[in-house]
């Protein structure tokens, strides 16, 4: 699940043409944290998943499709 989530975040970020730095600025997370999410090195909390979803203007469930 962590790998699938990370891949989805990377896919959405790339579709928008954003760098990890851009996503970190928009979400308020550090750039290295974004990289760790995308590489499935972090088990992200539900609170932070919600923050990522809002950054992409999505519902939480859309991140898991």
N, C-alpha and C positions, 0 to 999 in steps of 0.2 A: 504494500500500500504506500509506503514512504517513497519507494522508487517511482511508482506511477504518479504520485502527487508531484514529485520533483520534475518529472518529465513534462507534466501538464503545465507547470509554472514556466518552465523553459520555453515550451511551445507557444504559450500565450504571449510571453515576453517578446519572442522573436517575431511573431505575427504582427505585433505592434511596432516592430523595428526598434525596440528599446534595448539598451545595454543593461547589464546588471547594475551599473551605477545609476542609470535613469530610474530603474525599478526601485532601487534602494532610496533614492531621493523622493519619489512619489509615495512610497509606502512608509518611509520613516525607519526602515531597517538598514543596518550596516550592509555594505556591498558584500563583505565576506559571508554574512549570514545568508544572503540571497544565494550565493554560490553553494553554500553548504546544503541549503534546501534543495537546490536543483540536482546536486550530486547524491542526495539521500543520506547525507551525513548528519542531519538533524531530524529529530522527531518533533515536528512543529506542533505547538499547542493549538487548540481550537480557537482561542482568542486571536492568535496570529494568523490562522487560516482565514478567519473572518476579515482581518485587516488586508490580507492579500486579495481576497475576493472583492472587497470594496475598491481597492486600487485599480483592479481590472474592470470595475463596474459590473460585477457578476454576483449571482447568488452563490452561497457556499457550495451548494450541490452541483453547480455547473463546473466547479474545479475538479470534480470526481467523475466526469463523463468521459 
